Amino acid sequence: MLEKEELSAAIGLRLRVERHRLGLSLSQLSVLTLDKIAKSRISNYEQGIRRMGLEEAVILAHALGDVSPAYLLCLVDRDPLTVAEHNLLARFRASDKSGQAMIVATAEAEAERSDGRQAQAA
């Protein structure tokens, strides 16, 4: 089990890695939280000076878009999404409603096709 300071540092590092992965500055991430969390507080979290609570983890996870609060708080060891899933999610979110509908329809058709193959194999 991690000591309190080690856990704060691990949480801060995870937040920093996710922010950098998305190419966001501290200010940009703060804006994505609708200014609910100031850039100085985000910096303090990243440095392990302060530890975010559950409410802040929910706000930051939503702002980052594709990680869970549990992941940011080091309650789970790995990101539940693969790189390919992150990319698909980012492209889905960048699409208009028509594009999103097409992506969903394609995914549903592929799932049905895969289910059919598995049923034939059984």
N, C-alpha and C positions, 0 to 999 in steps of 0.2 A: 504494500500500500504506500502511496506517495505521501510525503510529509506536506503540510499545508503550503509552504513556500514552493515546493516542487510542483504541486498541483496548480498553483497560481501561474507559475512559469509555463507549465505545459499547456494550460488553457490559453494563455497569452500567445504562445508560439502558434498554436492551432489557428487562432484568429488571424494572426499576421500572415501565416501561410495562405489562408483562404483569401484574404484581402489582396495579397500580391498575385495570387493565381488569377484573379479577376482584373488585375491591373488598376486597382483603385487606390487613390490617396486616402489619407485619414479624413480629409475634408469631404471627399466624394462619398465615402462610406457614411459619414455623419449625415450628409444630405439625404442619402438613401434611407436613413432611419427617420426621415422627416424631422430631423434635428432633435429627436428625442434623446439621442446620446451624442454629446459633444465630442469633437475630435480629440480634445485633451483627455477625456475619460477613456476613449478607445485606445489612445496611446498608453495610458496607465494600465489598461487591461493587458495590452500586448507586452508591456515591460514587466508584468507580474506585480506591479505596485498595488493594484486593486484587482479584485476578482469579481467578475460579473455574476449577477444573480440570475435566477431563472427568467425573470421578466426581461432583463437585458439580453439574455441569450436568445429568447424568442424574437425580440426586435431585430437583433443582429442577423439571426438565421434568415429571417424574412428579407432583410435588406440584401444579404448575400445571394439569396434566391435559390440555392440548390444544396444547402447543408441543413442538418437538423440541429435544434438546440442541444440535444443530447450529444451530438458529435462535438459541438463547440465546447461543451462542458466536460469533455473527456469521459463521458459516461459509456460511450461505445468506442471501441478501439480503431475502427476504420470507417471511412466514409461509406455510407450504404450504396452510393452510386459509383459506377466505374467511370473512367474518362469518357468512353463512348456514350454512356448515359448522360453525363454532364453536357456533352456536345449536343446530343439530341434534344435535351431539355432547353438548352440555350437557343437552338434553332427554332424549336417550337414556340418559345416565348417571343422570339423576334418576328414570328410570322403574324400576318393579319388573321382575322377570323376564318377566312376562306382557306388559307394555308394550314391553319391549325386543324380545321375539319378534315382536310386531305391527309394530314399526318395521322390523325386518329383513325380514319377509314383504312389507311394503308396498314397500320399496326393491327387493327382488328382482322383484316383479311389475312395477314401473315400469321396471326395466332390461330385462326381457323384452319389455314393450310397446314401448319405445324401439328395441330391437334389431329387432323385427318391422317397425317403420316404416322403419328404415334399409334392411332387406332388400328391402322393397317398392319403395323409391325407386331402388334399384340395378338 
